[in-house]
Amino acid sequence: MSEQHRLTQAGLLVAMFLGIVLWTSPGVAGERSSIDAREVMRKGVFELGGTVGYAQGTTAIGAAESANRSAVFVMPRAGMILTEPLGRNWWQGNVELMIEPVVARFTKPFAAEAVGGSFVLKYNFLSFGRWMPFWDVGAGMVWTNLAPRIPEQSTQFEFVLETGPGLQYFVTDRMTWLMGVRFHHISNSNLGDRNTGINGVLPYIGLSFFTPGLF
C-alpha cells in the first residue's frame, strides 16, 4: 500500500470520527454548552476507556534505514486526576496519571506481535468548555517478536517512549470521544547487540468514561 493511500485512509478515519462527534453533539451549532471540563475534571476523578491506533514507521527522526514498520495498536486506559486546576487563562489545567496496557499487531515488514504497557502523564487543558485539549508523555516496556528479525533491534524486551497532543470532546458530563497523535519510540537502551530503534507516528481514536472521585 502506498504512503499516499495510507494518508487518504487516515484522513477518512479522522473525518468519520469528527462527523460522529458533531452528530452526537447536543443542541444546534453556536449554542453555548452547559458542560464545562473544569466541573468534571476534579482531583480524584477516574478515567476509564480505550483507544485504537495505527503506527507508521518514519526515518525522519533517528538512524533507521527503513520506514517499512506498521502496526495496529489497541490501548486500554485507566487514569486518575492528581491535581485541582493549575494556572490561569487558556493554559489552566490539571495533571492526570494513567496506566495504559498495549497490544499491537505488526503488519509490516511481516506479521508480529507486541504486548506491554506504559505509565502516562497527561496535562488536560480546561478552558475550552466541552473541548479538552491535552498533551501526554509516557514510558514503558513491551515484549515483541519483531526482534531479532529486524536489523534495528536484537532483543525482544524493549523500552517505549511516547509523547504527543490530543483532544477530548464531552458528549455527556461522563463520556468523551478522544483523538490524538504521538511520536512513538521503541528501543532496548543499548542492552542488546543492535539498538537503532524504531520511531513512528501513532494517530489514534477512542472514548473515555469518567467516574466520581474518591477524594
MOLIN-V389937 format. One record per pair of residues at least 24 apart in sequence whose ideal C-beta (glycine too) atoms are under 10 Angstrom apart, sorted by the first residue. I is the first residue (numbers start at 1). J is the second residue. If there is no record, write none. Layout:
i=I j=J
i=I j=J
This chain:
i=1 j=70
i=1 j=107
i=1 j=108
i=3 j=56
i=3 j=67
i=6 j=54
i=6 j=56
i=6 j=70
i=7 j=56
i=9 j=54
i=10 j=54
i=10 j=56
i=10 j=181
i=10 j=201
i=10 j=203
i=13 j=52
i=13 j=54
i=13 j=179
i=13 j=203
i=13 j=205
i=14 j=179
i=14 j=181
i=14 j=203
i=14 j=205
i=16 j=205
i=17 j=169
i=17 j=177
i=17 j=178
i=17 j=179
i=17 j=205
i=17 j=206
i=18 j=169
i=18 j=177
i=18 j=179
i=18 j=205
i=20 j=169
i=20 j=171
i=20 j=177
i=20 j=205
i=20 j=207
i=21 j=130
i=21 j=131
i=21 j=167
i=21 j=169
i=21 j=171
i=21 j=176
i=21 j=177
i=21 j=178
i=21 j=179
i=21 j=205
i=22 j=169
i=24 j=169
i=24 j=171
i=24 j=172
i=24 j=175
i=24 j=177
i=25 j=130
i=25 j=169
i=25 j=170
i=25 j=171
i=25 j=177
i=26 j=130
i=26 j=171
i=26 j=172
i=32 j=129
i=33 j=128
i=33 j=129
i=33 j=130
i=33 j=131
i=33 j=170
i=34 j=129
i=34 j=130
i=34 j=173
i=35 j=129
i=35 j=130
i=35 j=169
i=35 j=170
i=35 j=171
i=35 j=172
i=35 j=173
i=35 j=174
i=35 j=176
i=36 j=126
i=36 j=127
i=36 j=128
i=36 j=129
i=36 j=130
i=36 j=132
i=36 j=170
i=36 j=173
i=37 j=85
i=37 j=92
i=37 j=93
i=37 j=94
i=37 j=124
i=37 j=125
i=37 j=126
i=37 j=127
i=37 j=128
i=37 j=129
i=37 j=130
i=37 j=131
i=37 j=132
i=37 j=133
i=37 j=168
i=37 j=169
i=37 j=170
i=37 j=173
i=37 j=176
i=38 j=84
i=38 j=85
i=38 j=92
i=38 j=93
i=38 j=94
i=38 j=124
i=38 j=126
i=38 j=127
i=38 j=128
i=38 j=129
i=38 j=132
i=39 j=126
i=39 j=170
i=39 j=173
i=40 j=81
i=40 j=124
i=40 j=126
i=40 j=130
i=40 j=132
i=40 j=170
i=40 j=172
i=40 j=173
i=40 j=174
i=40 j=176
i=40 j=210
i=40 j=212
i=41 j=81
i=41 j=83
i=41 j=84
i=41 j=85
i=41 j=93
i=41 j=94
i=41 j=96
i=41 j=124
i=41 j=125
i=41 j=126
i=41 j=132
i=41 j=168
i=41 j=170
i=41 j=210
i=41 j=213
i=42 j=81
i=42 j=83
i=42 j=84
i=42 j=85
i=42 j=94
i=42 j=210
i=42 j=212
i=42 j=213
i=42 j=215
i=43 j=80
i=43 j=81
i=43 j=82
i=43 j=83
i=43 j=84
i=43 j=85
i=43 j=94
i=43 j=95
i=43 j=96
i=43 j=213
i=43 j=214
i=43 j=215
i=44 j=80
i=44 j=81
i=44 j=82
i=44 j=83
i=44 j=84
i=44 j=211
i=44 j=212
i=44 j=213
i=44 j=214
i=44 j=215
i=45 j=79
i=45 j=80
i=45 j=81
i=45 j=94
i=45 j=96
i=45 j=174
i=45 j=210
i=45 j=211
i=45 j=212
i=45 j=213
i=45 j=214
i=45 j=215
i=46 j=78
i=46 j=79
i=46 j=80
i=46 j=81
i=46 j=96
i=46 j=208
i=46 j=209
i=46 j=210
i=46 j=211
i=46 j=212
i=46 j=213
i=46 j=214
i=47 j=77
i=47 j=78
i=47 j=79
i=47 j=80
i=47 j=81
i=47 j=96
i=47 j=98
i=47 j=122
i=47 j=124
i=47 j=168
i=47 j=176
i=47 j=178
i=47 j=208
i=47 j=209
i=47 j=210
i=47 j=211
i=48 j=76
i=48 j=77
i=48 j=78
i=48 j=79
i=48 j=98
i=48 j=207
i=48 j=208
i=48 j=209
i=48 j=210
i=48 j=211
i=49 j=75
i=49 j=76
i=49 j=77
i=49 j=78
i=49 j=79
i=49 j=98
i=49 j=168
i=49 j=175
i=49 j=176
i=49 j=177
i=49 j=178
i=49 j=206
i=49 j=207
i=49 j=208
i=49 j=209
i=49 j=210
i=50 j=74
i=50 j=75
i=50 j=76
i=50 j=77
i=50 j=78
i=50 j=100
i=50 j=101
i=50 j=178
i=50 j=204
i=50 j=206
i=50 j=207
i=50 j=208
i=50 j=209
i=51 j=75
i=51 j=76
i=51 j=77
i=51 j=100
i=51 j=102
i=51 j=166
i=51 j=178
i=51 j=179
i=51 j=180
i=51 j=202
i=51 j=203
i=51 j=204
i=51 j=205
i=51 j=206
i=51 j=207
i=51 j=208
i=52 j=204
i=52 j=205
i=52 j=206
i=53 j=102
i=53 j=104
i=53 j=179
i=53 j=180
i=53 j=181
i=53 j=182
i=53 j=184
i=53 j=201
i=53 j=202
i=53 j=203
i=53 j=204
i=53 j=205
i=53 j=206
i=54 j=107
i=54 j=200
i=54 j=201
i=54 j=202
i=54 j=203
i=54 j=204
i=54 j=205
i=55 j=104
i=55 j=106
i=55 j=114
i=55 j=162
i=55 j=182
i=55 j=184
i=55 j=186
i=55 j=198
i=55 j=199
i=55 j=200
i=55 j=201
i=55 j=202
i=55 j=203
i=55 j=204
i=56 j=108
i=56 j=184
i=56 j=200
i=56 j=201
i=56 j=202
i=56 j=203
i=57 j=106
i=57 j=108
i=57 j=109
i=57 j=152
i=57 j=184
i=57 j=186
i=57 j=198
i=57 j=199
i=57 j=200
i=57 j=201
i=58 j=183
i=58 j=184
i=58 j=198
i=58 j=199
i=58 j=200
i=58 j=201
i=59 j=199
i=60 j=199
i=60 j=201
i=61 j=183
i=61 j=185
i=61 j=197
i=61 j=199
i=61 j=200
i=61 j=201
i=62 j=152
i=62 j=185
i=62 j=187
i=62 j=196
i=62 j=197
i=62 j=198
i=62 j=199
i=62 j=200
i=63 j=152
i=63 j=195
i=63 j=196
i=63 j=197
i=63 j=199
i=64 j=150
i=64 j=151
i=64 j=152
i=64 j=196
i=64 j=197
i=64 j=198
i=64 j=199
i=64 j=200
i=65 j=151
i=65 j=152
i=65 j=196
i=66 j=108
i=66 j=109
i=66 j=150
i=66 j=151
i=66 j=152
i=66 j=198
i=67 j=108
i=67 j=198
i=67 j=199
i=67 j=200
i=67 j=201
i=68 j=108
i=68 j=109
i=68 j=110
i=68 j=150
i=69 j=106
i=69 j=107
i=69 j=108
i=69 j=109
i=69 j=112
i=69 j=146
i=69 j=150
i=69 j=152
i=69 j=186
i=69 j=198
i=69 j=199
i=69 j=200
i=70 j=105
i=70 j=106
i=70 j=107
i=70 j=108
i=70 j=109
i=70 j=200
i=71 j=102
i=71 j=104
i=71 j=105
i=71 j=106
i=71 j=107
i=71 j=108
i=71 j=112
i=71 j=113
i=71 j=114
i=71 j=144
i=71 j=146
i=71 j=184
i=71 j=186
i=71 j=198
i=71 j=200
i=71 j=202
i=72 j=103
i=72 j=104
i=72 j=105
i=72 j=106
i=72 j=107
i=73 j=102
i=73 j=103
i=73 j=104
i=73 j=105
i=73 j=114
i=73 j=182
i=73 j=184
i=73 j=200
i=73 j=202
i=73 j=203
i=73 j=204
i=74 j=101
i=74 j=102
i=74 j=103
i=74 j=104
i=74 j=105
i=74 j=204
i=74 j=206
i=75 j=100
i=75 j=101
i=75 j=102
i=75 j=103
i=75 j=104
i=75 j=117
i=75 j=118
i=75 j=120
i=75 j=202
i=75 j=204
i=75 j=206
i=76 j=100
i=76 j=101
i=76 j=102
i=76 j=103
i=76 j=117
i=76 j=206
i=77 j=101
i=77 j=102
i=77 j=118
i=77 j=120
i=77 j=122
i=77 j=178
i=77 j=206
i=77 j=208
i=78 j=208
i=79 j=119
i=79 j=120
i=79 j=121
i=79 j=122
i=79 j=136
i=79 j=208
i=79 j=210
i=80 j=211
i=80 j=213
i=80 j=214
i=80 j=215
i=81 j=122
i=81 j=124
i=81 j=210
i=81 j=213
i=81 j=215
i=82 j=121
i=82 j=122
i=82 j=215
i=83 j=123
i=83 j=124
i=85 j=124
i=85 j=126
i=85 j=127
i=86 j=123
i=86 j=126
i=87 j=125
i=87 j=126
i=87 j=127
i=88 j=127
i=89 j=127
i=90 j=125
i=90 j=126
i=90 j=127
i=90 j=128
i=90 j=133
i=91 j=123
i=91 j=125
i=91 j=126
i=91 j=127
i=91 j=133
i=92 j=124
i=92 j=125
i=92 j=126
i=92 j=127
i=93 j=122
i=93 j=123
i=93 j=124
i=93 j=125
i=93 j=126
i=93 j=127
i=93 j=132
i=93 j=133
i=93 j=134
i=93 j=135
i=94 j=122
i=94 j=123
i=94 j=124
i=94 j=125
i=94 j=126
i=95 j=121
i=95 j=122
i=95 j=123
i=95 j=124
i=96 j=120
i=96 j=121
i=96 j=122
i=96 j=123
i=96 j=124
i=96 j=134
i=96 j=136
i=97 j=121
i=97 j=122
i=98 j=122
i=98 j=136
i=98 j=138
i=98 j=208
i=99 j=138
i=99 j=140
i=100 j=136
i=100 j=138
i=100 j=140
i=100 j=160
i=100 j=162
i=101 j=140
i=102 j=138
i=102 j=140
i=102 j=142
i=102 j=160
i=102 j=162
i=103 j=142
i=104 j=142
i=104 j=144
i=104 j=146
i=104 j=184
i=104 j=186
i=104 j=202
i=106 j=144
i=106 j=145
i=106 j=146
i=106 j=150
i=106 j=198
i=109 j=146
i=109 j=149
i=109 j=150
i=110 j=146
i=110 j=149
i=110 j=150
i=111 j=145
i=111 j=146
i=112 j=144
i=112 j=145
i=112 j=146
i=112 j=147
i=112 j=149
i=112 j=150
i=113 j=142
i=113 j=143
i=113 j=144
i=113 j=145
i=113 j=146
i=114 j=142
i=114 j=143
i=114 j=144
i=114 j=145
i=114 j=146
i=114 j=147
i=114 j=156
i=114 j=158
i=114 j=160
i=114 j=186
i=115 j=141
i=115 j=142
i=115 j=143
i=115 j=144
i=115 j=145
i=116 j=140
i=116 j=141
i=116 j=142
i=116 j=143
i=116 j=144
i=116 j=157
i=116 j=158
i=116 j=159
i=116 j=160
i=116 j=186
i=117 j=141
i=117 j=142
i=117 j=160
i=118 j=142
i=118 j=159
i=118 j=160
i=118 j=161
i=118 j=162
i=120 j=162
i=120 j=163
i=120 j=182
i=121 j=163
i=122 j=166
i=122 j=180
i=124 j=166
i=124 j=168
i=125 j=165
i=125 j=167
i=125 j=168
i=128 j=167
i=128 j=169
i=129 j=169
i=129 j=170
i=130 j=168
i=130 j=169
i=130 j=170
i=130 j=171
i=130 j=172
i=130 j=173
i=130 j=176
i=131 j=167
i=131 j=168
i=131 j=169
i=131 j=170
i=131 j=176
i=132 j=166
i=132 j=167
i=132 j=168
i=132 j=169
i=132 j=170
i=132 j=176
i=132 j=178
i=133 j=165
i=133 j=166
i=133 j=167
i=133 j=168
i=133 j=180
i=134 j=164
i=134 j=165
i=134 j=166
i=134 j=167
i=134 j=168
i=134 j=178
i=134 j=180
i=135 j=163
i=135 j=164
i=135 j=165
i=135 j=166
i=135 j=180
i=136 j=162
i=136 j=163
i=136 j=164
i=136 j=165
i=136 j=166
i=136 j=180
i=136 j=182
i=137 j=161
i=137 j=162
i=137 j=163
i=137 j=164
i=137 j=182
i=137 j=183
i=138 j=162
i=138 j=163
i=138 j=164
i=138 j=182
i=138 j=184
i=139 j=163
i=139 j=185
i=141 j=186
i=142 j=186
i=144 j=186
i=144 j=198
i=146 j=186
i=146 j=198
i=147 j=186
i=147 j=188
i=147 j=192
i=147 j=194
i=147 j=195
i=147 j=198
i=148 j=192
i=148 j=193
i=148 j=194
i=150 j=194
i=150 j=196
i=150 j=198
i=151 j=194
i=151 j=196
i=152 j=186
i=152 j=187
i=152 j=188
i=152 j=194
i=152 j=195
i=152 j=196
i=152 j=197
i=152 j=198
i=152 j=199
i=153 j=186
i=153 j=187
i=153 j=188
i=153 j=192
i=153 j=193
i=153 j=194
i=153 j=195
i=153 j=196
i=153 j=197
i=153 j=198
i=154 j=188
i=154 j=191
i=154 j=192
i=154 j=193
i=154 j=194
i=154 j=195
i=154 j=196
i=155 j=187
i=155 j=188
i=155 j=189
i=155 j=191
i=155 j=192
i=155 j=193
i=155 j=194
i=155 j=195
i=156 j=188
i=156 j=192
i=157 j=188
i=157 j=191
i=157 j=192
i=158 j=185
i=158 j=186
i=158 j=187
i=158 j=188
i=158 j=189
i=158 j=191
i=158 j=192
i=158 j=195
i=158 j=197
i=158 j=198
i=159 j=185
i=159 j=186
i=159 j=187
i=159 j=188
i=159 j=189
i=159 j=191
i=159 j=195
i=159 j=197
i=160 j=184
i=160 j=185
i=160 j=186
i=160 j=187
i=160 j=198
i=161 j=185
i=161 j=186
i=161 j=187
i=161 j=189
i=161 j=197
i=161 j=199
i=162 j=186
i=162 j=200
i=162 j=202
i=164 j=201
i=164 j=202
i=164 j=203
i=164 j=204
i=166 j=203
i=166 j=204
i=166 j=205
i=166 j=206
i=168 j=206
i=168 j=207
i=168 j=208
i=168 j=210
i=169 j=207
i=170 j=208
i=170 j=210
i=171 j=207
i=172 j=209
i=172 j=210
i=173 j=210
i=174 j=208
i=174 j=209
i=174 j=210
i=174 j=211
i=174 j=212
i=175 j=207
i=175 j=208
i=175 j=209
i=175 j=210
i=176 j=206
i=176 j=207
i=176 j=208
i=176 j=209
i=176 j=210
i=177 j=205
i=177 j=206
i=177 j=207
i=177 j=208
i=178 j=204
i=178 j=205
i=178 j=206
i=178 j=207
i=178 j=208
i=179 j=203
i=179 j=204
i=179 j=205
i=179 j=206
i=179 j=207
i=180 j=204
i=180 j=205
i=180 j=206
